[in-house]
Amino acid sequence: MKIFVIWLILVIIWNFGYPQASPLEDVIVAVVLSFLSNFLKKHLKI
């Protein structure tokens, strides 16, 4: 659950930090952040 919260916060920061981003950029960043969250789950065991 902690990893999900981190992912959600990063997505929110992205959306408010770059409101002019295209929908494609939003999807790419969400996917990259998803991979990051999976990496953190495997390596940090949170």
Residue pairs with C-beta under 8 A, 6 or more apart in sequence:
2 46
3 37
3 40
3 41
3 44
3 46
4 37
6 37
6 40
7 33
7 34
7 36
7 37
10 33
10 36
11 29
11 30
11 33
14 21
14 26
14 29
14 33
15 21
15 26
18 25
21 29
40 46
